Amino acid sequence: MTEATGTPRGPRGVFAVAGACALAGLTIPPAGVASQAAAPAIASSIESITEASVRAHLAVLSHDQLRGRDSPSEGLETAATYIAELQRSYGLEPGGPDGSFMQRYPLGLMGPDPANATVRFHGPDGTVEPRLGRDVFFDGGSGERVEGPLTFVGTDRPATAEPGSLAGAVAVFRLPGRWDPALWSTSLRQTTYAREAGASAVVHILDAGFPTSVIGQLGSGLAQPRWRLGGDAYLPRVFIRRRALEEVIPEGSRPWSAAGQEIHASVAGTRLDAELPLNIVSLGDPPNVVAELPGRDPELREEYIVLSAHFDHVGVGRPVDGDSIYNGADDNGSGTAVLLEVGRVLGSLPPALRPRRSVLFLHVSGEEKGLLGSEWWVDHPTRPIGSVVANINMDMVGGNTHPDTIAVLGRDYSSLGPTITAVNRQRPEIGLTTMPNMWPDEALFFRSDQFNFMREEIPSLFLFAGFHECYHRPCDELDFVSHRKVSRVARLVAYTVLEIGNRDERPAWVPEGLAEVRRMTSGGR
Protein backbone atom coordinates (compact mmCIF):
# COMPACT_ATOMS: atom_id res chain seq x y z
CA MET A 1 0.00 0.00 0.00
CA THR A 2 1.13 3.54 -0.74
CA GLU A 3 2.32 5.71 2.14
CA ALA A 4 -0.10 8.35 3.43
CA THR A 5 2.13 11.33 2.59
CA GLY A 6 -0.02 14.15 1.25
CA THR A 7 -3.20 12.07 1.34
CA PRO A 8 -6.31 14.23 1.65
CA ARG A 9 -8.53 13.55 4.64
CA GLY A 10 -12.24 12.94 4.21
CA PRO A 11 -15.17 13.50 6.56
CA ARG A 12 -14.83 11.33 9.65
CA GLY A 13 -17.27 8.53 10.37
CA VAL A 14 -19.35 6.36 8.09
CA PHE A 15 -23.00 6.11 7.25
CA ALA A 16 -24.90 2.91 7.96
CA VAL A 17 -25.29 0.41 5.13
CA ALA A 18 -29.03 -0.01 5.53
CA GLY A 19 -29.75 3.70 5.78
CA ALA A 20 -27.49 4.56 2.88
CA CYS A 21 -29.07 1.95 0.65
CA ALA A 22 -32.55 3.11 1.56
CA LEU A 23 -31.50 6.63 0.60
CA ALA A 24 -30.41 5.38 -2.81
CA GLY A 25 -33.54 3.31 -3.37
CA LEU A 26 -31.50 0.11 -3.10
CA THR A 27 -32.25 -2.98 -1.07
CA ILE A 28 -29.94 -5.29 0.80
CA PRO A 29 -30.16 -8.63 -1.03
CA PRO A 30 -32.12 -11.26 0.89
CA ALA A 31 -30.88 -14.66 1.94
CA GLY A 32 -30.25 -16.86 -1.07
CA VAL A 33 -28.57 -14.09 -3.00
CA ALA A 34 -25.77 -16.43 -4.08
CA SER A 35 -28.03 -19.19 -5.34
CA GLN A 36 -26.19 -19.51 -8.64
CA ALA A 37 -22.86 -19.61 -6.82
CA ALA A 38 -24.20 -22.46 -4.68
CA ALA A 39 -24.33 -24.80 -7.67
CA PRO A 40 -22.20 -27.87 -6.82
CA ALA A 41 -19.87 -27.49 -9.79
CA ILE A 42 -19.16 -23.85 -8.89
CA ALA A 43 -18.70 -24.57 -5.20
CA SER A 44 -16.37 -27.47 -5.97
CA SER A 45 -14.21 -25.27 -8.18
CA ILE A 46 -14.05 -22.38 -5.72
CA GLU A 47 -13.32 -24.64 -2.78
CA SER A 48 -10.18 -25.79 -4.60
CA ILE A 49 -8.63 -22.52 -3.44
CA THR A 50 -6.53 -23.71 -0.51
CA GLU A 51 -3.70 -22.64 1.74
CA ALA A 52 -1.36 -24.72 -0.42
CA SER A 53 -2.44 -23.11 -3.71
CA VAL A 54 -2.00 -19.64 -2.24
CA ARG A 55 1.36 -20.49 -0.72
CA ALA A 56 2.65 -21.71 -4.09
CA HIS A 57 2.07 -18.25 -5.61
CA LEU A 58 3.56 -16.41 -2.66
CA ALA A 59 6.64 -18.63 -2.68
CA VAL A 60 7.42 -17.29 -6.17
CA LEU A 61 6.32 -13.68 -5.73
CA SER A 62 8.19 -13.15 -2.44
CA HIS A 63 11.34 -15.07 -3.37
CA ASP A 64 14.62 -13.29 -2.75
CA GLN A 65 15.52 -13.63 -6.44
CA LEU A 66 12.79 -11.11 -7.29
CA ARG A 67 14.51 -8.62 -4.95
CA GLY A 68 11.34 -6.95 -3.75
CA ARG A 69 9.69 -6.37 -7.17
CA ASP A 70 10.50 -2.67 -7.42
CA SER A 71 8.99 -0.66 -10.32
CA PRO A 72 10.86 -0.92 -12.65
CA SER A 73 13.22 -3.83 -12.05
CA GLU A 74 14.16 -7.28 -13.33
CA GLY A 75 12.33 -8.82 -10.40
CA LEU A 76 9.14 -7.01 -11.42
CA GLU A 77 9.54 -8.35 -14.96
CA THR A 78 9.93 -11.88 -13.62
CA ALA A 79 6.76 -11.50 -11.55
CA ALA A 80 4.86 -10.09 -14.56
CA THR A 81 5.90 -13.04 -16.74
CA TYR A 82 4.85 -15.50 -14.02
CA ILE A 83 1.43 -13.83 -13.68
CA ALA A 84 0.81 -13.60 -17.44
CA GLU A 85 1.78 -17.22 -18.10
CA LEU A 86 -0.43 -18.49 -15.30
CA GLN A 87 -3.45 -16.48 -16.43
CA ARG A 88 -2.90 -17.81 -19.94
CA SER A 89 -2.74 -21.37 -18.62
CA TYR A 90 -6.03 -20.80 -16.79
CA GLY A 91 -7.77 -20.18 -20.12
CA LEU A 92 -8.04 -16.41 -19.72
CA GLU A 93 -7.62 -14.17 -22.73
CA PRO A 94 -5.09 -11.34 -23.13
CA GLY A 95 -6.57 -8.10 -21.81
CA GLY A 96 -3.80 -5.72 -22.80
CA PRO A 97 -3.16 -3.86 -26.06
CA ASP A 98 -2.51 -5.70 -29.34
CA GLY A 99 -3.50 -9.11 -28.05
CA SER A 100 -0.95 -9.04 -25.23
CA PHE A 101 -1.20 -9.67 -21.51
CA MET A 102 1.20 -6.77 -20.91
CA GLN A 103 0.40 -3.07 -20.90
CA ARG A 104 3.57 -1.03 -20.57
CA TYR A 105 3.68 2.61 -19.53
CA PRO A 106 6.42 5.28 -19.51
CA LEU A 107 7.92 5.96 -16.09
CA GLY A 108 10.77 8.29 -15.25
CA LEU A 109 12.76 9.14 -12.15
CA MET A 110 13.20 12.86 -12.59
CA GLY A 111 13.03 16.26 -10.99
CA PRO A 112 13.53 19.96 -11.73
CA ASP A 113 17.10 21.21 -12.17
CA PRO A 114 17.05 24.64 -10.47
CA ALA A 115 20.83 25.07 -10.71
CA ASN A 116 20.50 25.46 -14.50
CA ALA A 117 17.13 27.20 -14.62
CA THR A 118 16.20 30.76 -15.52
CA VAL A 119 12.81 32.43 -15.15
CA ARG A 120 11.96 35.83 -16.65
CA PHE A 121 8.72 37.74 -16.91
CA HIS A 122 8.40 40.53 -19.49
CA GLY A 123 5.73 43.18 -19.05
CA PRO A 124 4.86 46.80 -19.86
CA ASP A 125 7.08 47.99 -16.99
CA GLY A 126 10.14 46.01 -18.07
CA THR A 127 11.61 42.59 -17.26
CA VAL A 128 11.99 40.84 -13.94
CA GLU A 129 14.11 37.79 -13.20
CA PRO A 130 12.82 36.64 -9.80
CA ARG A 131 15.28 34.94 -7.48
CA LEU A 132 14.96 31.15 -7.51
CA GLY A 133 14.51 29.87 -3.99
CA ARG A 134 13.45 33.27 -2.67
CA ASP A 135 10.70 34.65 -4.91
CA VAL A 136 10.02 31.70 -7.17
CA PHE A 137 10.30 27.93 -7.37
CA PHE A 138 9.20 25.50 -10.05
CA ASP A 139 8.02 21.96 -10.67
CA GLY A 140 8.20 20.20 -14.00
CA GLY A 141 10.07 21.17 -17.10
CA SER A 142 11.43 19.98 -20.42
CA GLY A 143 14.49 20.24 -22.60
CA GLU A 144 13.04 23.20 -24.50
CA ARG A 145 12.50 26.88 -23.75
CA VAL A 146 9.15 27.60 -22.11
CA GLU A 147 7.51 30.80 -23.27
CA GLY A 148 4.13 32.33 -24.01
CA PRO A 149 1.74 35.16 -23.20
CA LEU A 150 0.12 35.17 -19.78
CA THR A 151 -3.61 34.44 -19.57
CA PHE A 152 -5.30 34.75 -16.19
CA VAL A 153 -7.80 31.98 -15.48
CA GLY A 154 -8.89 32.63 -11.90
CA THR A 155 -8.38 31.45 -8.36
CA ASP A 156 -9.79 28.00 -8.93
CA ARG A 157 -10.39 26.26 -12.21
CA PRO A 158 -13.76 26.24 -14.00
CA ALA A 159 -15.56 22.91 -14.04
CA THR A 160 -14.48 21.83 -17.51
CA ALA A 161 -11.64 22.93 -19.77
CA GLU A 162 -12.37 23.54 -23.43
CA PRO A 163 -9.63 21.74 -25.36
CA GLY A 164 -7.36 24.22 -27.10
CA SER A 165 -8.77 27.26 -25.32
CA LEU A 166 -5.32 28.05 -23.83
CA ALA A 167 -3.20 26.77 -26.72
CA GLY A 168 0.12 28.59 -26.82
CA ALA A 169 -0.62 30.50 -23.62
CA VAL A 170 0.72 30.34 -20.08
CA ALA A 171 -2.19 29.79 -17.70
CA VAL A 172 -2.07 32.03 -14.62
CA PHE A 173 -3.92 31.20 -11.40
CA ARG A 174 -4.04 32.78 -7.97
CA LEU A 175 -3.03 30.41 -5.20
CA PRO A 176 -4.06 32.26 -2.03
CA GLY A 177 -3.40 31.18 1.52
CA ARG A 178 -0.77 29.34 3.52
CA TRP A 179 0.97 26.22 2.23
CA ASP A 180 -0.84 23.05 3.29
CA PRO A 181 -2.23 19.91 1.59
CA ALA A 182 -5.39 21.76 0.54
CA LEU A 183 -3.36 24.43 -1.27
CA TRP A 184 -1.31 21.73 -3.01
CA SER A 185 -4.54 20.02 -4.14
CA THR A 186 -5.78 23.36 -5.50
CA SER A 187 -2.58 23.77 -7.50
CA LEU A 188 -3.06 20.26 -8.96
CA ARG A 189 -6.62 21.08 -10.00
CA GLN A 190 -5.37 24.23 -11.67
CA THR A 191 -2.66 22.28 -13.49
CA THR A 192 -5.12 19.64 -14.67
CA TYR A 193 -7.32 22.37 -16.15
CA ALA A 194 -4.34 24.04 -17.86
CA ARG A 195 -3.17 20.77 -19.35
CA GLU A 196 -6.64 19.92 -20.67
CA ALA A 197 -6.96 23.41 -22.17
CA GLY A 198 -3.61 23.07 -23.98
CA ALA A 199 -1.51 25.59 -22.02
CA SER A 200 2.27 25.47 -22.43
CA ALA A 201 2.94 26.14 -18.73
CA VAL A 202 1.26 27.21 -15.50
CA VAL A 203 2.02 30.15 -13.23
CA HIS A 204 0.67 29.98 -9.67
CA ILE A 205 0.64 33.39 -7.95
CA LEU A 206 1.44 33.11 -4.25
CA ASP A 207 0.27 35.68 -1.72
CA ALA A 208 2.60 38.66 -1.40
CA GLY A 209 3.51 37.71 2.15
CA PHE A 210 4.32 34.09 1.38
CA PRO A 211 7.35 33.26 3.59
CA THR A 212 10.72 33.19 1.85
CA SER A 213 11.81 30.26 4.00
CA VAL A 214 8.87 28.19 2.78
CA ILE A 215 9.66 29.03 -0.85
CA GLY A 216 13.21 27.76 -0.35
CA GLN A 217 12.03 24.57 1.34
CA LEU A 218 9.45 23.82 -1.34
CA GLY A 219 11.92 24.47 -4.14
CA SER A 220 14.47 22.13 -2.59
CA GLY A 221 11.85 19.45 -1.93
CA LEU A 222 10.42 19.49 -5.45
CA ALA A 223 13.93 19.31 -6.91
CA GLN A 224 14.37 15.83 -5.44
CA PRO A 225 13.91 13.28 -8.26
CA ARG A 226 10.72 11.24 -8.02
CA TRP A 227 8.99 8.71 -10.23
CA ARG A 228 6.52 10.19 -12.68
CA LEU A 229 4.34 8.96 -15.50
CA GLY A 230 4.76 10.14 -19.02
CA GLY A 231 8.37 9.78 -20.12
CA ASP A 232 10.82 12.64 -20.22
CA ALA A 233 8.77 15.81 -19.72
CA TYR A 234 5.80 17.14 -17.83
CA LEU A 235 3.92 20.43 -17.74
CA PRO A 236 6.11 23.17 -16.23
CA ARG A 237 4.66 24.88 -13.15
CA VAL A 238 6.11 28.13 -11.82
CA PHE A 239 5.18 29.32 -8.33
CA ILE A 240 5.92 33.03 -7.86
CA ARG A 241 5.40 35.51 -5.07
CA ARG A 242 2.75 38.02 -6.10
CA ARG A 243 4.77 41.15 -5.47
CA ALA A 244 7.64 39.85 -7.64
CA LEU A 245 5.35 39.41 -10.66
CA GLU A 246 3.63 42.76 -10.11
CA GLU A 247 6.95 44.58 -10.53
CA VAL A 248 6.49 44.44 -14.32
CA ILE A 249 2.70 44.72 -14.58
CA PRO A 250 0.94 48.09 -14.06
CA GLU A 251 -1.68 48.11 -11.33
CA GLY A 252 -4.56 48.57 -13.76
CA SER A 253 -3.49 45.56 -15.81
CA ARG A 254 -3.65 42.96 -13.03
CA PRO A 255 -6.85 40.93 -13.56
CA TRP A 256 -6.32 39.00 -10.32
CA SER A 257 -6.89 42.29 -8.48
CA ALA A 258 -10.19 43.08 -10.23
CA ALA A 259 -13.62 42.20 -8.93
CA GLY A 260 -15.13 39.15 -10.56
CA GLN A 261 -11.79 37.78 -11.76
CA GLU A 262 -12.75 37.26 -15.39
CA ILE A 263 -11.80 33.81 -16.69
CA HIS A 264 -9.25 33.72 -19.54
CA ALA A 265 -8.38 37.41 -19.22
CA SER A 266 -5.24 38.30 -21.16
CA VAL A 267 -2.57 40.00 -19.06
CA ALA A 268 -1.73 42.62 -21.68
CA GLY A 269 1.84 42.75 -22.92
CA THR A 270 3.19 40.11 -20.52
CA ARG A 271 5.12 36.94 -21.28
CA LEU A 272 6.91 34.15 -19.49
CA ASP A 273 10.36 33.32 -20.84
CA ALA A 274 12.04 30.45 -19.00
CA GLU A 275 14.55 27.63 -19.19
CA LEU A 276 13.31 24.90 -16.86
CA PRO A 277 15.48 21.84 -17.46
CA LEU A 278 14.85 18.40 -16.01
CA ASN A 279 17.28 16.23 -14.13
CA ILE A 280 16.46 12.78 -15.56
CA VAL A 281 17.94 10.01 -13.45
CA SER A 282 16.28 6.97 -15.03
CA LEU A 283 13.62 6.03 -17.58
CA GLY A 284 11.69 2.78 -17.74
CA ASP A 285 8.58 1.07 -19.10
CA PRO A 286 7.23 -1.27 -16.40
CA PRO A 287 4.27 -3.53 -17.13
CA ASN A 288 0.74 -3.93 -15.95
CA VAL A 289 -0.61 -7.44 -16.59
CA VAL A 290 -4.20 -7.68 -17.85
CA ALA A 291 -6.24 -10.85 -18.41
CA GLU A 292 -9.89 -11.21 -19.38
CA LEU A 293 -12.58 -13.79 -18.72
CA PRO A 294 -15.26 -13.01 -21.34
CA GLY A 295 -18.82 -13.01 -20.06
CA ARG A 296 -21.35 -15.54 -21.33
CA ASP A 297 -24.21 -13.09 -21.95
CA PRO A 298 -24.18 -11.65 -25.51
CA GLU A 299 -25.08 -8.18 -24.19
CA LEU A 300 -23.70 -8.03 -20.65
CA ARG A 301 -20.33 -9.37 -21.77
CA GLU A 302 -19.60 -5.82 -22.97
CA GLU A 303 -19.63 -4.72 -19.31
CA TYR A 304 -16.61 -5.36 -17.09
CA ILE A 305 -15.92 -6.08 -13.46
CA VAL A 306 -12.31 -5.15 -12.81
CA LEU A 307 -10.47 -7.06 -10.08
CA SER A 308 -7.24 -5.27 -9.25
CA ALA A 309 -4.17 -5.74 -7.10
CA HIS A 310 -0.68 -4.30 -7.36
CA PHE A 311 2.15 -6.78 -7.69
CA ASP A 312 5.07 -4.42 -7.12
CA HIS A 313 6.77 -3.68 -3.81
CA VAL A 314 9.59 -1.41 -2.63
CA GLY A 315 12.63 -3.42 -3.70
CA VAL A 316 15.91 -3.46 -1.79
CA GLY A 317 16.43 -1.05 1.08
CA ARG A 318 18.06 -0.41 4.42
CA PRO A 319 19.13 -3.69 6.05
CA VAL A 320 17.20 -4.82 9.11
CA ASP A 321 18.89 -7.63 11.05
CA GLY A 322 21.07 -8.24 8.01
CA ASP A 323 18.19 -8.53 5.51
CA SER A 324 17.88 -5.81 2.86
CA ILE A 325 15.29 -7.45 0.54
CA TYR A 326 11.78 -6.16 1.14
CA ASN A 327 9.94 -9.20 -0.22
CA GLY A 328 6.37 -7.87 0.07
CA ALA A 329 4.63 -11.21 0.64
CA ASP A 330 1.58 -9.51 2.15
CA ASP A 331 2.11 -6.16 0.39
CA ASN A 332 0.99 -7.14 -2.11
CA GLY A 333 1.77 -10.73 -2.95
CA SER A 334 -1.38 -11.60 -1.03
CA GLY A 335 -3.71 -9.54 -3.25
CA THR A 336 -1.91 -10.84 -6.34
CA ALA A 337 -2.46 -14.42 -5.19
CA VAL A 338 -6.17 -13.67 -4.77
CA LEU A 339 -6.43 -12.50 -8.39
CA LEU A 340 -4.54 -15.54 -9.63
CA GLU A 341 -6.69 -17.98 -7.71
CA VAL A 342 -9.96 -16.31 -8.71
CA GLY A 343 -8.77 -16.33 -12.32
CA ARG A 344 -7.94 -20.02 -12.04
CA VAL A 345 -11.29 -21.14 -10.63
CA LEU A 346 -13.48 -18.92 -12.82
CA GLY A 347 -11.48 -19.91 -15.88
CA SER A 348 -12.04 -23.57 -15.05
CA LEU A 349 -15.84 -23.27 -15.07
CA PRO A 350 -17.82 -24.51 -18.06
CA PRO A 351 -18.94 -21.58 -20.23
CA ALA A 352 -22.56 -21.97 -19.08
CA LEU A 353 -21.52 -21.36 -15.46
CA ARG A 354 -19.29 -18.36 -16.01
CA PRO A 355 -20.58 -14.88 -15.07
CA ARG A 356 -22.73 -13.04 -17.59
CA ARG A 357 -20.49 -9.98 -17.42
CA SER A 358 -16.83 -10.06 -18.35
CA VAL A 359 -14.17 -10.00 -15.65
CA LEU A 360 -10.87 -8.19 -16.10
CA PHE A 361 -7.95 -9.24 -13.90
CA LEU A 362 -5.76 -6.15 -13.61
CA HIS A 363 -2.36 -6.67 -11.98
CA VAL A 364 -0.80 -3.22 -11.72
CA SER A 365 2.71 -2.09 -10.94
CA GLY A 366 3.87 1.32 -9.73
CA GLU A 367 1.46 1.39 -6.80
CA GLU A 368 4.28 1.98 -4.35
CA LYS A 369 5.41 4.94 -6.49
CA GLY A 370 2.00 6.64 -6.14
CA LEU A 371 -0.71 4.44 -7.75
CA LEU A 372 0.95 5.01 -11.13
CA GLY A 373 0.16 1.74 -12.92
CA SER A 374 -3.55 1.95 -12.16
CA GLU A 375 -3.55 5.64 -13.07
CA TRP A 376 -2.08 4.77 -16.45
CA TRP A 377 -4.62 2.00 -17.06
CA VAL A 378 -7.60 4.17 -16.12
CA ASP A 379 -6.31 6.99 -18.35
CA HIS A 380 -5.34 4.54 -21.14
CA PRO A 381 -7.85 1.71 -20.63
CA THR A 382 -7.53 -1.46 -22.64
CA ARG A 383 -11.32 -1.81 -22.45
CA PRO A 384 -13.78 1.13 -22.61
CA ILE A 385 -13.69 2.83 -19.23
CA GLY A 386 -17.41 3.60 -19.51
CA SER A 387 -18.09 -0.15 -19.64
CA VAL A 388 -16.43 -0.82 -16.28
CA VAL A 389 -19.27 -1.31 -13.80
CA ALA A 390 -17.27 -2.13 -10.66
CA ASN A 391 -13.78 -2.37 -9.23
CA ILE A 392 -12.78 -4.63 -6.35
CA ASN A 393 -9.21 -3.98 -5.22
CA MET A 394 -7.15 -6.19 -2.91
CA ASP A 395 -4.13 -4.90 -1.03
CA MET A 396 -2.53 -6.56 2.03
CA VAL A 397 -5.20 -9.18 2.68
CA GLY A 398 -2.93 -11.73 4.38
CA GLY A 399 -1.95 -10.07 7.65
CA ASN A 400 -2.56 -12.21 10.71
CA THR A 401 -3.37 -9.38 13.14
CA HIS A 402 -7.08 -10.16 12.74
CA PRO A 403 -7.03 -13.79 11.53
CA ASP A 404 -10.77 -14.19 10.87
CA THR A 405 -11.76 -10.74 9.63
CA ILE A 406 -11.35 -8.72 6.44
CA ALA A 407 -12.12 -5.03 6.25
CA VAL A 408 -14.35 -4.08 3.32
CA LEU A 409 -13.59 -0.42 2.84
CA GLY A 410 -16.18 1.53 0.88
CA ARG A 411 -18.96 -0.89 1.74
CA ASP A 412 -21.22 2.02 2.78
CA TYR A 413 -20.64 3.90 -0.47
CA SER A 414 -22.41 1.72 -3.02
CA SER A 415 -24.55 -1.38 -3.54
CA LEU A 416 -21.32 -3.42 -3.69
CA GLY A 417 -21.11 -3.35 0.11
CA PRO A 418 -24.46 -5.01 0.79
CA THR A 419 -23.71 -7.50 -2.00
CA ILE A 420 -20.44 -8.79 -0.56
CA THR A 421 -21.94 -8.78 2.95
CA ALA A 422 -24.87 -10.91 1.81
CA VAL A 423 -22.65 -13.29 -0.15
CA ASN A 424 -20.44 -13.77 2.89
CA ARG A 425 -23.49 -14.43 5.05
CA GLN A 426 -24.54 -17.20 2.65
CA ARG A 427 -21.10 -18.84 2.76
CA PRO A 428 -20.46 -19.46 6.50
CA GLU A 429 -17.98 -22.19 5.61
CA ILE A 430 -15.55 -19.49 4.47
CA GLY A 431 -15.23 -18.43 8.09
CA LEU A 432 -14.60 -14.72 7.51
CA THR A 433 -16.24 -11.73 9.15
CA THR A 434 -16.51 -8.69 6.88
CA MET A 435 -15.81 -5.51 8.82
CA PRO A 436 -16.28 -1.81 8.06
CA ASN A 437 -13.40 0.66 8.08
CA MET A 438 -11.61 0.14 11.40
CA TRP A 439 -9.16 3.01 10.76
CA PRO A 440 -11.37 6.07 10.14
CA ASP A 441 -8.50 8.57 10.52
CA GLU A 442 -6.32 7.01 7.80
CA ALA A 443 -8.42 7.78 4.68
CA LEU A 444 -7.59 4.25 3.53
CA PHE A 445 -10.40 4.05 0.99
CA PHE A 446 -8.49 6.68 -0.98
CA ARG A 447 -4.97 5.23 -0.62
CA SER A 448 -4.76 2.26 -2.97
CA ASP A 449 -5.48 1.55 -6.61
CA GLN A 450 -9.28 1.79 -6.34
CA PHE A 451 -8.73 5.57 -6.05
CA ASN A 452 -8.13 5.86 -9.79
CA PHE A 453 -11.38 4.03 -10.56
CA MET A 454 -13.30 6.21 -8.11
CA ARG A 455 -12.15 9.39 -9.79
CA GLU A 456 -14.02 8.03 -12.83
CA GLU A 457 -17.02 7.43 -10.51
CA ILE A 458 -16.85 3.64 -10.87
CA PRO A 459 -18.35 1.89 -7.79
CA SER A 460 -15.46 0.33 -5.87
CA LEU A 461 -14.55 -1.78 -2.87
CA PHE A 462 -11.20 -2.15 -1.13
CA LEU A 463 -10.40 -5.35 0.77
CA PHE A 464 -7.70 -4.83 3.40
CA ALA A 465 -6.62 -6.82 6.44
CA GLY A 466 -4.79 -4.06 8.31
CA PHE A 467 -1.31 -2.75 8.95
CA HIS A 468 1.19 -4.82 10.91
CA GLU A 469 4.73 -4.78 12.26
CA CYS A 470 6.18 -5.99 8.94
CA TYR A 471 4.61 -3.29 6.75
CA HIS A 472 7.36 -2.08 4.37
CA ARG A 473 9.95 -4.11 6.27
CA PRO A 474 12.07 -7.11 5.25
CA CYS A 475 10.11 -9.39 7.59
CA ASP A 476 7.09 -9.31 5.22
CA GLU A 477 8.08 -12.76 3.94
CA LEU A 478 6.42 -15.99 2.89
CA ASP A 479 5.82 -17.46 6.32
CA PHE A 480 4.67 -14.16 7.82
CA VAL A 481 1.48 -14.26 5.73
CA SER A 482 -1.62 -16.18 6.79
CA HIS A 483 -2.10 -18.40 3.73
CA ARG A 484 -5.38 -19.62 5.17
CA LYS A 485 -6.72 -16.09 5.35
CA VAL A 486 -5.67 -15.28 1.77
CA SER A 487 -7.41 -18.42 0.51
CA ARG A 488 -10.61 -17.47 2.32
CA VAL A 489 -10.54 -13.94 0.91
CA ALA A 490 -10.07 -15.40 -2.57
CA ARG A 491 -13.10 -17.67 -2.16
CA LEU A 492 -15.22 -14.75 -0.95
CA VAL A 493 -14.13 -12.64 -3.93
CA ALA A 494 -14.91 -15.45 -6.39
CA TYR A 495 -18.45 -15.88 -5.08
CA THR A 496 -18.96 -12.10 -5.03
CA VAL A 497 -17.78 -11.69 -8.62
CA LEU A 498 -20.26 -14.33 -9.75
CA GLU A 499 -23.05 -12.50 -7.93
CA ILE A 500 -22.18 -9.08 -9.41
CA GLY A 501 -21.55 -10.59 -12.82
CA ASN A 502 -24.90 -12.36 -13.01
CA ARG A 503 -27.23 -9.61 -11.85
CA ASP A 504 -29.33 -7.67 -14.32
CA GLU A 505 -28.56 -4.30 -12.72
CA ARG A 506 -25.22 -2.57 -12.50
CA PRO A 507 -23.76 -1.68 -9.11
CA ALA A 508 -24.79 1.82 -8.03
CA TRP A 509 -23.41 4.50 -5.74
CA VAL A 510 -25.24 5.68 -2.67
CA PRO A 511 -25.73 9.45 -3.19
CA GLU A 512 -23.90 10.41 0.00
CA GLY A 513 -21.08 8.04 -0.87
CA LEU A 514 -20.69 9.45 -4.37
CA ALA A 515 -20.65 12.98 -2.99
CA GLU A 516 -17.77 12.11 -0.67
CA VAL A 517 -15.90 10.34 -3.48
CA ARG A 518 -16.19 13.48 -5.60
CA ARG A 519 -14.83 15.60 -2.76
CA MET A 520 -11.90 13.30 -2.11
CA THR A 521 -10.84 12.63 -5.71
CA SER A 522 -11.07 16.19 -7.03
CA GLY A 523 -7.53 17.39 -7.67
CA GLY A 524 -6.05 14.43 -5.86
CA ARG A 525 -3.92 13.03 -8.66
Disulfide bonds with the S-S distance in Angstrom:
Cys470-Cys475 2.11
